[in-house]
Amino acid sequence: LVTQHAPRTWVPQRRVTSRPRVGTGILRIRALAHLIAAVDRSKAEPDPPPDRPSVPDAPAGSTQKGVASETPEKPRFDIAHAMANRERACERVRHLTRHLGATDPSDERDVVERNPTAAGADQKIRLAPGGGAGTLTVTDNRTGERYDVPVTEDGFVSATAFKAIKAGGDGNGLKLYDPGYMNTAPCKSKISYIDGDKGILRYRGYPIEELAERSTYLESAFALVYGDLPDARQLREWEETVMRHSALPVPVIAAIEALPHDAHPMGVILAGLNALSTFHPEQNPALQGGGIYRSHDVQDKQIVRIIGKMTTLAAHAYHRNTGRTPAHPNQTMGYAENFLYMLDAGLDPNHRPNPRLAKALDVMFLLHAEHEMNCSTAAARHLASSGVDVYSAVAGAVGALYGPLHGGANEAVLKMLARIGNKEAIPAFLKRVKDKKEKMFGFGHRVYKNFDPRANVIREVAEEVFRLVGRDPLIDVAVELEKAARQDEYFVQRKLYPNVDFYSGLVYRALGFPPEFFTVLFAVPRAAGYLAHWRESLTDPDAKIARPQQVYQGEWLRSYPALAARPPASSDSMWHVQVSNASRRRLAGGSSSGKEFRPSGGTASGGGGRTSSFAHPPRDVGLGPAFSSGVVPGDATGGVDKLFHAR
């Protein structure tokens, strides 16, 4: 909570619980600094000459020879391992310093006042967003009128305030044109915070690096949905409840199994989510009334259902392509562990996934759980504003994520790395990128103008996965590409840094997932973020049904002409619709009426040059090229006879 302290400053309330969190962080920085110093000292100390081994002084009463035989040889310092530890320690110091604002770890004054959700990395208080409250004076040079537009203490202006600015014409006020929502906030939220210039991402105020190191996906999902991290009892109850709701209704499984075996996994997820909405009519506002979601119990039930069933839907989507049946959910396992179990156990109930791989996947889930007002999350809130049931809202969000511009970027990174092939080809590739002949995927972000904080964590996850399942040769290409790009002034000036997609595809490929499944691994954890925003929107006092404006540029007014006197459409029309071979085969057959019809659009020669014929020609109504090969209206339904008898 915050209170206004000065016209342009926001001050957090005193948090007694902040001292242990910040104090621990400062102590951790000190410990890491000692480790870095120790490694540097070891680098500076020369190794003893090989022909004169270093031995300790002999104690009194003993000979040097005796001591040498009884004292073990001093272990040689592993400088390579120490340097790797030093690099990790430096990276951790940077993360902790950025989030705690501890540029000087010895300065612990007023640490109780530190705000873990501070917008700035080096401020103990949150500066006023957008400069704070006030007014914006607008002068309309068309009329000379001046308008005072209020600026709120949250640093925004109301878009509807500009409707008062009018200059004659049609009498309507100004509209704000913002395709892509580049600078439009459709809601106020407390769920996640991003500072793209500083490379900061926080869930409910908790730094993403700290959550990835110490938390789990389900624990962080609880914080996203309900606002705070749970205590031990709440966490145990939450995990048990989510896992208890992981099974799918049998008819939902049947609906999934009715889909083509080569259906895209995201299409399977969408089908499953929409099917689930029909199996829970007791929560559907269209059936129970718009106030059904005012019940905390009803909200909770749908939240645990969706989070619990997302991995089961994903397992069925995975095995829809393999032809196998996933194992039934194991409710005694963790979230990511159960997902791997459903994929791999088959008929072996005693199968146990590798715990380190399960942990790696859990970290990946945590990193993708929420990311503020992105395309799919905005879609979820947009749909929820209509009062639709939560399954349909989440399905709509997953549908937005399905798009390759949103959820498919990591697959594009893999294809790019494969095209590069090896480290030696990187300079030529970067030159083609700078010459606008290639596009470099995985670098840059719509929000982050600094390093994506999730990318560092995923790189560490990748190394852990490769140690267990083998090293993907493309990881060396990725590391060298990142290194070369970060040293190239072209990319540095444009603030193009690796984002979360750069390494995630390599991790998923190493875990055995096909590229078309990557977006599913994005959708499964992001359900927590969708649900957090859905729940927040239910109590938003400013929430209204989403109804954006448009800038109309079409024809102003036209009269309706008679069909006979109407010229062909000049702006656009339907192009040739290809007729399938199955339709040609069906239409090549005769009819029980014995009547035949020869298509005017051409002939098809059979044996002996005989022309094929068709039953019941359509009336001459000027059918276009779609029917030039003899296709008749109604051919897909087989109701051709009835159609033309009726005519």
C-alpha positions as CSV (number, residue, x, y, z in Angstrom):
1,L,0.0,0.0,0.0
2,V,1.2,3.5,-0.7
3,T,0.2,7.0,0.5
4,Q,0.8,10.3,-1.1
5,H,3.7,11.9,0.7
6,A,4.7,14.8,-1.5
7,P,3.3,16.2,-4.8
8,R,5.6,14.0,-6.9
9,T,6.7,11.2,-4.6
10,W,5.1,8.0,-3.4
11,V,6.2,6.5,-0.1
12,P,5.4,2.9,1.0
13,Q,4.0,2.1,4.4
14,R,6.4,0.7,6.9
15,R,6.8,-3.0,6.4
16,V,8.2,-4.8,9.4
17,T,8.6,-8.0,7.4
18,S,10.9,-6.2,4.9
19,R,14.0,-6.3,7.2
20,P,14.6,-10.1,7.0
21,R,14.1,-10.2,3.3
22,V,16.4,-7.2,2.5
23,G,18.9,-8.0,5.2
24,T,19.2,-11.5,3.9
25,G,19.7,-10.2,0.4
26,I,22.5,-7.9,1.6
27,L,24.2,-10.7,3.5
28,R,24.0,-12.9,0.4
29,I,25.7,-10.1,-1.6
30,R,28.5,-9.9,1.0
31,A,29.0,-13.7,0.9
32,L,29.1,-13.7,-2.9
33,A,31.6,-10.8,-2.8
34,H,33.9,-12.8,-0.6
35,L,33.7,-15.7,-3.0
36,I,34.6,-13.5,-5.9
37,A,37.5,-12.0,-4.0
38,A,38.8,-15.5,-3.1
39,V,38.8,-16.6,-6.7
40,D,40.6,-13.4,-7.7
41,R,43.3,-14.0,-5.0
42,S,43.7,-17.6,-6.2
43,K,44.2,-16.4,-9.8
44,A,46.9,-14.0,-8.6
45,E,48.9,-16.6,-6.6
46,P,51.3,-18.6,-8.9
47,D,51.3,-22.3,-8.7
48,P,54.3,-23.9,-7.0
49,P,57.1,-25.2,-9.3
50,P,56.4,-28.8,-10.3
51,D,59.9,-30.0,-9.2
52,R,59.6,-28.4,-5.7
53,P,56.2,-29.5,-4.2
54,S,54.9,-27.3,-1.5
55,V,54.7,-29.1,1.9
56,P,54.0,-27.7,5.4
57,D,56.7,-27.0,7.9
58,A,57.7,-30.1,9.9
59,P,56.5,-30.1,13.5
60,A,59.0,-30.2,16.4
61,G,60.7,-33.6,16.9
62,S,60.0,-34.9,13.4
63,T,62.0,-35.0,10.2
64,Q,61.0,-33.4,7.0
65,K,61.0,-36.7,5.3
66,G,58.5,-38.2,7.9
67,V,56.2,-35.3,7.5
68,A,56.2,-35.5,3.8
69,S,55.2,-39.1,3.9
70,E,52.4,-38.6,6.4
71,T,50.9,-35.3,5.1
72,P,48.6,-35.6,2.1
73,E,49.5,-33.6,-1.0
74,K,47.7,-30.2,-1.1
75,P,45.0,-30.4,-3.8
76,R,45.6,-28.4,-6.9
77,F,43.3,-25.4,-7.2
78,D,40.7,-25.9,-10.0
79,I,40.8,-22.5,-11.7
80,A,38.3,-23.3,-14.4
81,H,35.7,-24.5,-11.9
82,A,36.4,-21.5,-9.7
83,M,36.0,-19.0,-12.6
84,A,32.7,-20.6,-13.5
85,N,31.6,-20.1,-9.9
86,R,32.9,-16.5,-10.0
87,E,30.8,-15.7,-13.1
88,R,27.7,-17.1,-11.5
89,A,28.4,-15.1,-8.3
90,C,28.9,-11.9,-10.2
91,E,25.6,-12.4,-12.1
92,R,23.8,-13.1,-8.8
93,V,25.3,-9.9,-7.2
94,R,24.0,-7.9,-10.2
95,H,20.5,-9.3,-9.8
96,L,20.3,-8.8,-6.1
97,T,21.8,-5.3,-6.3
98,R,19.4,-4.3,-9.0
99,H,16.3,-5.4,-7.0
100,L,17.4,-4.4,-3.5
101,G,19.0,-1.1,-4.5
102,A,22.1,-2.2,-2.5
103,T,24.8,-0.4,-4.4
104,D,26.7,-0.3,-1.2
105,P,26.0,-3.5,0.8
106,S,27.4,-1.9,4.0
107,D,24.7,0.8,3.9
108,E,21.8,-0.8,5.9
109,R,20.2,2.5,6.9
110,D,16.4,2.5,6.6
111,V,16.3,-1.0,5.0
112,V,12.9,-1.4,6.6
113,E,11.6,1.3,4.3
114,R,12.7,-0.5,1.2
115,N,9.8,-1.3,-1.1
116,P,10.1,-4.7,-2.9
117,T,7.8,-3.4,-5.7
118,A,9.8,-0.3,-6.4
119,A,9.7,0.8,-10.0
120,G,13.3,1.9,-10.0
121,A,16.2,-0.5,-9.4
122,D,18.1,2.0,-7.3
123,Q,15.4,3.7,-5.4
124,K,14.2,3.0,-1.8
125,I,10.9,4.5,-2.6
126,R,8.8,4.4,-5.8
127,L,8.9,7.6,-7.7
128,A,5.6,8.9,-8.9
129,P,4.5,7.1,-12.0
130,G,4.6,9.3,-15.0
131,G,5.6,12.3,-12.8
132,G,2.6,12.2,-10.5
133,A,-0.7,14.0,-10.3
134,G,-1.5,17.3,-12.0
135,T,-3.0,18.7,-15.2
136,L,-2.1,18.6,-18.8
137,T,-2.9,21.8,-20.7
138,V,-3.8,21.2,-24.4
139,T,-4.2,24.0,-26.9
140,D,-6.2,23.2,-30.0
141,N,-4.5,25.2,-32.7
142,R,-7.5,24.7,-34.9
143,T,-9.8,26.8,-32.7
144,G,-7.4,28.4,-30.2
145,E,-9.3,26.7,-27.3
146,R,-7.4,25.5,-24.2
147,Y,-8.3,22.4,-22.3
148,D,-7.1,21.2,-18.9
149,V,-6.9,17.4,-18.9
150,P,-6.4,15.9,-15.4
151,V,-3.4,13.7,-14.8
152,T,-4.0,11.1,-12.1
153,E,-1.6,10.2,-9.3
154,D,-0.9,7.0,-11.2
155,G,0.5,9.0,-14.1
156,F,-2.2,8.5,-16.7
157,V,-4.8,10.6,-18.4
158,S,-8.3,9.4,-19.2
159,A,-8.8,8.8,-23.0
160,T,-12.4,10.0,-22.7
161,A,-11.2,13.4,-21.5
162,F,-10.2,14.1,-25.1
163,K,-13.8,13.7,-26.3
164,A,-14.4,17.2,-25.1
165,I,-11.9,18.7,-27.6
166,K,-14.0,19.5,-30.6
167,A,-13.5,21.7,-33.7
168,G,-16.7,21.7,-35.6
169,G,-17.0,19.2,-38.4
170,D,-19.2,16.3,-37.5
171,G,-19.4,17.5,-33.9
172,N,-17.4,14.5,-32.4
173,G,-14.5,15.0,-30.2
174,L,-10.9,13.6,-30.6
175,K,-10.1,10.0,-30.6
176,L,-6.8,8.4,-29.6
177,Y,-5.4,6.3,-32.4
178,D,-3.2,3.6,-31.0
179,P,-2.9,0.4,-33.1
180,G,-1.2,-2.4,-31.2
181,Y,-1.9,-0.6,-27.9
182,M,1.6,0.9,-27.9
183,N,0.8,3.4,-25.2
184,T,-2.7,2.4,-24.0
185,A,-3.5,1.0,-20.6
186,P,-6.8,-0.9,-20.6
187,C,-6.8,-1.6,-16.9
188,K,-5.1,-1.1,-13.5
189,S,-3.4,-4.1,-12.2
190,K,-1.4,-5.3,-9.2
191,I,-0.3,-8.7,-10.6
192,S,3.1,-8.2,-12.3
193,Y,5.5,-5.3,-12.9
194,I,7.9,-4.8,-15.8
195,D,10.5,-2.1,-16.3
196,G,11.8,-2.8,-19.8
197,D,14.5,-0.2,-19.6
198,K,16.1,-1.7,-16.5
199,G,15.3,-5.4,-17.3
200,I,13.0,-6.0,-14.3
201,L,10.2,-8.4,-14.0
202,R,8.3,-9.0,-10.7
203,Y,5.4,-11.2,-9.8
204,R,3.4,-9.4,-7.1
205,G,6.6,-7.5,-6.2
206,Y,8.8,-10.6,-6.0
207,P,11.9,-10.5,-8.4
208,I,11.6,-13.2,-11.0
209,E,15.2,-14.3,-10.4
210,E,14.5,-14.9,-6.7
211,L,11.4,-16.9,-7.5
212,A,13.2,-19.0,-10.0
213,E,15.9,-19.8,-7.5
214,R,13.7,-20.4,-4.5
215,S,10.1,-20.9,-5.4
216,T,8.1,-23.4,-7.5
217,Y,5.5,-22.9,-10.2
218,L,2.5,-23.7,-8.1
219,E,3.7,-21.5,-5.2
220,S,4.3,-18.6,-7.6
221,A,0.9,-19.3,-9.2
222,F,-0.8,-18.9,-5.8
223,A,0.9,-15.5,-5.4
224,L,-0.2,-14.4,-8.8
225,V,-3.8,-15.4,-8.3
226,Y,-4.2,-14.4,-4.6
227,G,-1.6,-11.6,-4.1
228,D,0.9,-13.1,-1.6
229,L,3.1,-16.1,-1.3
230,P,1.3,-18.8,0.8
231,D,2.4,-20.1,4.2
232,A,3.2,-23.8,4.6
233,R,-0.4,-24.8,5.3
234,Q,-1.8,-22.8,2.5
235,L,0.8,-24.1,0.1
236,R,0.2,-27.7,1.0
237,E,-3.6,-27.3,0.6
238,W,-3.2,-25.4,-2.7
239,E,-0.9,-28.0,-4.2
240,E,-3.1,-30.9,-3.1
241,T,-6.3,-29.2,-4.4
242,V,-4.7,-28.4,-7.8
243,M,-3.4,-32.0,-8.3
244,R,-6.8,-33.4,-7.1
245,H,-8.4,-31.6,-10.1
246,S,-6.0,-32.8,-12.7
247,A,-8.2,-35.6,-14.2
248,L,-10.3,-34.9,-17.3
249,P,-13.9,-36.0,-17.8
250,V,-14.1,-39.1,-20.0
251,P,-16.2,-37.3,-22.7
252,V,-13.6,-34.6,-23.0
253,I,-11.0,-37.3,-23.6
254,A,-13.3,-38.8,-26.2
255,A,-13.7,-35.4,-27.9
256,I,-9.9,-35.0,-28.1
257,E,-9.5,-38.5,-29.5
258,A,-12.0,-37.7,-32.2
259,L,-9.6,-35.1,-33.6
260,P,-7.2,-35.9,-36.4
261,H,-4.0,-37.7,-35.3
262,D,-1.9,-34.9,-36.8
263,A,-3.9,-32.1,-35.3
264,H,-1.8,-29.2,-34.0
265,P,-1.3,-29.6,-30.2
266,M,-2.6,-26.1,-29.6
267,G,-5.8,-26.9,-31.5
268,V,-6.2,-29.9,-29.2
269,I,-5.8,-27.7,-26.1
270,L,-8.4,-25.3,-27.5
271,A,-10.8,-28.1,-28.1
272,G,-10.3,-29.5,-24.6
273,L,-10.8,-26.1,-22.9
274,N,-14.0,-25.4,-24.8
275,A,-15.3,-28.9,-24.1
276,L,-14.6,-28.4,-20.4
277,S,-16.8,-25.3,-20.3
278,T,-19.8,-27.4,-21.3
279,F,-19.2,-29.9,-18.4
280,H,-19.5,-27.3,-15.7
281,P,-22.8,-25.5,-16.3
282,E,-23.0,-24.6,-12.6
283,Q,-20.4,-21.9,-13.2
284,N,-21.5,-20.6,-16.5
285,P,-22.9,-17.0,-16.2
286,A,-25.0,-17.6,-19.4
287,L,-26.9,-20.2,-17.4
288,Q,-26.5,-19.1,-13.8
289,G,-26.6,-15.4,-14.2
290,G,-23.9,-12.7,-14.3
291,G,-23.4,-12.7,-10.5
292,I,-22.2,-16.4,-10.2
293,Y,-18.5,-15.4,-10.1
294,R,-19.1,-13.1,-7.1
295,S,-18.8,-16.3,-5.1
296,H,-15.2,-16.9,-3.9
297,D,-15.9,-20.6,-3.8
298,V,-17.0,-20.7,-7.5
299,Q,-13.9,-18.7,-8.5
300,D,-11.6,-21.0,-6.6
301,K,-13.1,-24.1,-8.1
302,Q,-12.6,-23.0,-11.7
303,I,-9.0,-21.8,-10.9
304,V,-7.9,-25.1,-9.5
305,R,-9.7,-27.0,-12.3
306,I,-8.0,-25.1,-15.1
307,I,-4.5,-25.1,-13.6
308,G,-4.8,-28.7,-12.6
309,K,-6.1,-29.9,-16.0
310,M,-3.8,-27.9,-18.3
311,T,-1.0,-30.4,-18.0
312,T,-3.4,-33.3,-18.6
313,L,-4.7,-31.6,-21.7
314,A,-1.1,-31.0,-22.8
315,A,-0.3,-34.7,-22.3
316,H,-3.3,-35.7,-24.4
317,A,-2.3,-33.2,-27.1
318,Y,1.2,-34.6,-27.1
319,H,0.1,-38.2,-27.5
320,R,-2.6,-37.4,-30.1
321,N,0.4,-37.1,-32.4
322,T,2.2,-40.2,-31.1
323,G,-0.8,-42.6,-31.2
324,R,-0.3,-43.5,-27.6
325,T,-2.4,-43.0,-24.5
326,P,-1.0,-40.8,-21.7
327,A,-0.8,-42.2,-18.2
328,H,-3.5,-41.2,-15.7
329,P,-2.5,-38.2,-13.6
330,N,-0.5,-39.1,-10.5
331,Q,-1.8,-36.7,-7.8
332,T,1.1,-37.6,-5.4
333,M,3.6,-35.9,-7.6
334,G,4.6,-32.3,-8.2
335,Y,3.1,-30.3,-11.0
336,A,5.9,-30.6,-13.6
337,E,6.8,-34.1,-12.4
338,N,3.3,-35.3,-13.0
339,F,3.3,-33.8,-16.5
340,L,6.5,-35.8,-17.3
341,Y,4.9,-38.9,-15.7
342,M,1.8,-38.6,-17.9
343,L,4.1,-38.3,-21.0
344,D,6.5,-41.2,-20.2
345,A,5.0,-43.7,-17.8
346,G,2.7,-45.6,-20.2
347,L,1.5,-48.6,-18.4
348,D,4.2,-48.5,-15.7
349,P,2.6,-47.0,-12.6
350,N,6.1,-47.1,-10.8
351,H,7.8,-44.8,-13.3
352,R,9.4,-41.8,-11.8
353,P,10.7,-38.9,-13.9
354,N,14.2,-37.6,-13.3
355,P,13.7,-35.1,-10.4
356,R,16.3,-32.7,-11.8
357,L,14.5,-32.6,-15.2
358,A,11.2,-32.1,-13.4
359,K,12.7,-29.2,-11.5
360,A,14.1,-27.7,-14.7
361,L,10.7,-27.9,-16.4
362,D,9.1,-26.4,-13.3
363,V,11.4,-23.4,-13.5
364,M,10.5,-23.0,-17.1
365,F,6.8,-23.0,-16.2
366,L,7.5,-20.4,-13.5
367,L,9.3,-18.1,-15.9
368,H,6.4,-18.2,-18.3
369,A,3.5,-17.9,-15.8
370,E,2.8,-14.2,-16.3
371,H,4.0,-11.2,-18.3
372,E,1.7,-8.3,-17.7
373,M,-0.6,-7.0,-20.5
374,N,0.6,-9.1,-23.5
375,C,-1.5,-10.0,-26.5
376,S,-3.1,-13.2,-25.0
377,T,-3.6,-11.7,-21.5
378,A,-5.3,-8.7,-23.0
379,A,-7.5,-11.1,-25.0
380,A,-8.4,-12.9,-21.7
381,R,-9.4,-9.6,-20.1
382,H,-11.2,-8.5,-23.2
383,L,-13.3,-11.6,-23.3
384,A,-13.9,-11.6,-19.5
385,S,-15.4,-8.1,-19.8
386,S,-18.3,-9.6,-21.7
387,G,-19.1,-11.8,-18.7
388,V,-18.3,-15.1,-20.6
389,D,-17.4,-18.2,-18.6
390,V,-13.8,-18.5,-17.6
391,Y,-13.1,-21.5,-19.7
392,S,-14.0,-19.6,-22.8
393,A,-11.9,-16.6,-21.7
394,V,-8.9,-18.8,-21.1
395,A,-9.5,-20.6,-24.4
396,G,-9.6,-17.2,-26.2
397,A,-6.3,-16.2,-24.6
398,V,-4.7,-19.6,-25.7
399,G,-6.0,-18.9,-29.2
400,A,-4.2,-15.6,-29.2
401,L,-1.1,-17.4,-27.9
402,Y,-1.4,-19.8,-30.8
403,G,-0.4,-17.1,-33.2
404,P,3.3,-17.4,-34.4
405,L,3.9,-13.7,-33.6
406,H,3.1,-14.3,-30.0
407,G,3.8,-17.9,-28.9
408,G,5.9,-19.3,-31.7
409,A,9.1,-17.2,-31.5
410,N,11.2,-19.9,-29.8
411,E,10.6,-22.3,-32.7
412,A,11.8,-19.5,-35.1
413,V,15.0,-19.3,-33.0
414,L,15.7,-23.0,-33.4
415,K,15.3,-22.7,-37.2
416,M,17.6,-19.7,-37.3
417,L,20.4,-21.5,-35.2
418,A,20.1,-24.5,-37.5
419,R,20.6,-22.3,-40.5
420,I,23.7,-20.8,-39.0
421,G,25.0,-24.3,-38.3
422,N,28.3,-23.5,-36.6
423,K,30.2,-20.8,-34.8
424,E,32.3,-20.0,-37.7
425,A,29.3,-18.9,-39.7
426,I,28.2,-16.3,-37.1
427,P,30.1,-13.2,-38.5
428,A,28.6,-13.7,-42.0
429,F,25.1,-14.2,-40.5
430,L,25.4,-11.0,-38.4
431,K,26.5,-9.1,-41.5
432,R,23.4,-10.3,-43.4
433,V,21.3,-9.2,-40.4
434,K,22.8,-5.7,-40.6
435,D,22.3,-5.7,-44.3
436,K,18.5,-6.4,-43.8
437,K,18.9,-9.8,-45.6
438,E,18.3,-11.9,-42.5
439,K,16.1,-11.5,-39.4
440,M,17.6,-12.4,-36.0
441,F,15.0,-14.1,-33.8
442,G,15.3,-14.2,-30.0
443,F,16.8,-10.7,-29.8
444,G,14.9,-7.6,-28.7
445,H,11.5,-7.3,-27.2
446,R,8.5,-5.1,-27.4
447,V,8.9,-4.2,-23.7
448,Y,12.5,-5.0,-22.7
449,K,15.1,-2.4,-23.9
450,N,17.6,-4.2,-21.7
451,F,18.4,-7.8,-21.1
452,D,15.3,-10.0,-20.5
453,P,15.7,-11.1,-16.9
454,R,14.3,-14.5,-17.7
455,A,16.9,-15.2,-20.4
456,N,19.8,-15.6,-17.8
457,V,17.8,-18.0,-15.8
458,I,16.9,-20.1,-18.8
459,R,20.5,-20.3,-19.9
460,E,21.4,-21.8,-16.5
461,V,18.4,-24.2,-16.9
462,A,19.7,-25.2,-20.3
463,E,23.1,-26.1,-18.9
464,E,21.5,-28.3,-16.2
465,V,19.3,-30.1,-18.8
466,F,22.3,-30.7,-21.1
467,R,24.3,-32.2,-18.3
468,L,21.5,-34.8,-17.9
469,V,20.4,-35.6,-21.4
470,G,23.4,-34.5,-23.5
471,R,24.6,-31.2,-24.9
472,D,22.7,-29.8,-27.9
473,P,25.4,-28.6,-30.4
474,L,23.2,-25.6,-31.2
475,I,23.7,-24.2,-27.6
476,D,27.4,-23.4,-28.5
477,V,26.1,-21.5,-31.6
478,A,23.6,-19.7,-29.4
479,V,26.2,-18.7,-26.8
480,E,28.6,-17.5,-29.4
481,L,25.9,-15.6,-31.3
482,E,24.8,-13.9,-28.0
483,K,28.4,-13.0,-27.2
484,A,29.1,-11.6,-30.7
485,A,25.8,-9.6,-30.8
486,R,26.4,-8.1,-27.4
487,Q,29.9,-6.9,-28.5
488,D,28.6,-5.5,-31.8
489,E,27.8,-1.8,-31.7
490,Y,25.0,-2.2,-34.2
491,F,23.0,-4.4,-31.8
492,V,24.1,-2.5,-28.6
493,Q,22.9,0.8,-30.0
494,R,19.5,-0.7,-30.9
495,K,19.3,-2.3,-27.4
496,L,18.8,-5.8,-28.9
497,Y,19.5,-8.3,-26.2
498,P,18.5,-12.0,-25.9
499,N,14.9,-12.5,-24.8
500,V,13.2,-15.5,-23.2
501,D,12.7,-17.2,-26.5
502,F,16.4,-17.4,-27.3
503,Y,17.3,-20.3,-25.1
504,S,13.9,-21.8,-24.2
505,G,13.5,-23.6,-27.6
506,L,16.9,-25.3,-27.0
507,V,15.7,-26.5,-23.5
508,Y,12.5,-27.9,-24.9
509,R,14.2,-29.6,-27.7
510,A,16.7,-31.2,-25.3
511,L,13.7,-32.4,-23.2
512,G,12.4,-34.2,-26.3
513,F,9.5,-32.0,-27.3
514,P,8.9,-31.3,-31.0
515,P,8.9,-27.7,-32.1
516,E,5.1,-27.6,-32.7
517,F,4.6,-28.4,-29.0
518,F,6.7,-25.5,-27.7
519,T,3.6,-23.1,-27.7
520,V,1.8,-25.7,-25.5
521,L,4.6,-25.5,-23.0
522,F,4.0,-21.7,-23.0
523,A,0.2,-22.0,-22.6
524,V,0.3,-24.5,-19.7
525,P,1.9,-22.2,-17.2
526,R,0.5,-19.0,-18.6
527,A,-3.0,-20.2,-17.5
528,A,-2.0,-18.9,-14.0
529,G,-1.5,-15.4,-15.4
530,Y,-4.7,-15.5,-17.4
531,L,-6.7,-16.6,-14.3
532,A,-5.0,-14.0,-12.1
533,H,-6.2,-11.2,-14.5
534,W,-9.6,-12.8,-14.9
535,R,-10.1,-12.8,-11.1
536,E,-8.8,-9.3,-10.8
537,S,-11.1,-8.0,-13.5
538,L,-14.1,-9.4,-11.6
539,T,-13.6,-6.8,-8.8
540,D,-12.3,-3.9,-10.9
541,P,-14.6,-1.0,-10.2
542,D,-13.6,0.6,-13.5
543,A,-14.3,-2.6,-15.6
544,K,-16.6,-2.2,-18.5
545,I,-17.3,-4.3,-21.5
546,A,-14.4,-3.8,-24.0
547,R,-15.6,-1.7,-26.9
548,P,-12.8,0.1,-28.7
549,Q,-13.5,3.0,-31.1
550,Q,-12.4,3.0,-34.7
551,V,-11.3,5.5,-37.3
552,Y,-13.8,5.0,-40.2
553,Q,-12.4,5.5,-43.7
554,G,-14.9,3.7,-45.9
555,E,-17.5,4.8,-48.4
556,W,-19.8,7.4,-46.8
557,L,-23.2,6.7,-48.4
558,R,-24.4,4.6,-51.3
559,S,-27.8,3.6,-52.6
560,Y,-28.8,-0.1,-53.2
561,P,-28.8,-0.9,-56.9
562,A,-31.0,-3.5,-58.6
563,L,-29.2,-6.8,-59.2
564,A,-29.7,-6.7,-63.0
565,A,-28.2,-3.2,-63.3
566,R,-25.4,-3.8,-60.8
567,P,-21.8,-3.7,-62.2
568,P,-19.2,-6.3,-61.1
569,A,-17.6,-5.6,-57.8
570,S,-14.4,-3.6,-58.6
571,S,-12.6,-3.4,-55.3
572,D,-12.4,-7.1,-54.5
573,S,-14.2,-10.4,-55.1
574,M,-13.9,-14.1,-54.4
575,W,-11.0,-15.7,-56.2
576,H,-11.0,-19.2,-57.7
577,V,-11.8,-21.7,-55.0
578,Q,-9.9,-24.9,-55.8
579,V,-12.2,-28.0,-56.2
580,S,-10.9,-31.1,-54.3
581,N,-10.4,-34.3,-56.1
582,A,-12.9,-35.9,-53.8
583,S,-15.5,-33.5,-55.0
584,R,-14.6,-34.3,-58.6
585,R,-15.0,-38.0,-57.9
586,R,-18.3,-37.5,-56.3
587,L,-19.7,-35.3,-59.1
588,A,-18.4,-37.7,-61.7
589,G,-21.1,-40.2,-60.5
590,G,-24.6,-40.3,-61.9
591,S,-28.0,-39.9,-60.4
592,S,-30.9,-42.2,-59.9
593,S,-33.1,-39.9,-62.0
594,G,-30.9,-40.7,-65.1
595,K,-30.7,-37.1,-66.1
596,E,-27.3,-35.9,-67.1
597,F,-25.6,-32.5,-67.3
598,R,-22.5,-31.5,-69.3
599,P,-20.5,-28.8,-67.7
600,S,-20.0,-25.7,-69.8
601,G,-16.7,-24.9,-68.2
602,G,-14.9,-27.8,-70.0
603,T,-14.8,-31.5,-70.6
604,A,-13.0,-34.4,-69.0
605,S,-12.0,-37.1,-71.4
606,G,-12.4,-40.7,-70.3
607,G,-11.8,-43.9,-72.2
608,G,-12.5,-43.5,-75.9
609,G,-12.7,-39.7,-75.6
610,R,-16.2,-39.9,-74.0
611,T,-17.2,-36.7,-72.2
612,S,-18.2,-37.1,-68.5
613,S,-21.6,-35.8,-67.5
614,F,-23.3,-34.6,-64.4
615,A,-26.8,-34.8,-63.0
616,H,-29.0,-31.8,-63.0
617,P,-27.3,-28.6,-64.2
618,P,-27.7,-25.5,-62.1
619,R,-29.7,-22.6,-63.5
620,D,-27.7,-20.1,-65.5
621,V,-27.2,-17.4,-62.8
622,G,-23.7,-16.4,-63.9
623,L,-21.7,-18.7,-61.6
624,G,-18.1,-17.7,-61.3
625,P,-14.9,-19.6,-61.8
626,A,-15.5,-21.6,-58.6
627,F,-18.0,-23.7,-60.5
628,S,-16.2,-23.7,-63.9
629,S,-15.1,-27.4,-63.5
630,G,-18.6,-28.7,-63.0
631,V,-19.1,-28.3,-59.3
632,V,-22.8,-27.6,-58.5
633,P,-24.4,-25.9,-55.6
634,G,-24.9,-28.3,-52.7
635,D,-22.3,-30.8,-53.8
636,A,-20.9,-31.1,-50.2
637,T,-24.2,-32.2,-48.8
638,G,-25.3,-34.5,-51.6
639,G,-28.7,-32.7,-51.8
640,V,-28.3,-31.7,-55.5
641,D,-31.5,-33.5,-56.6
642,K,-33.7,-31.8,-54.0
643,L,-32.1,-28.4,-54.7
644,F,-32.9,-28.4,-58.4
645,H,-36.3,-30.2,-58.1
646,A,-37.3,-27.4,-55.8
647,R,-36.3,-24.9,-58.4
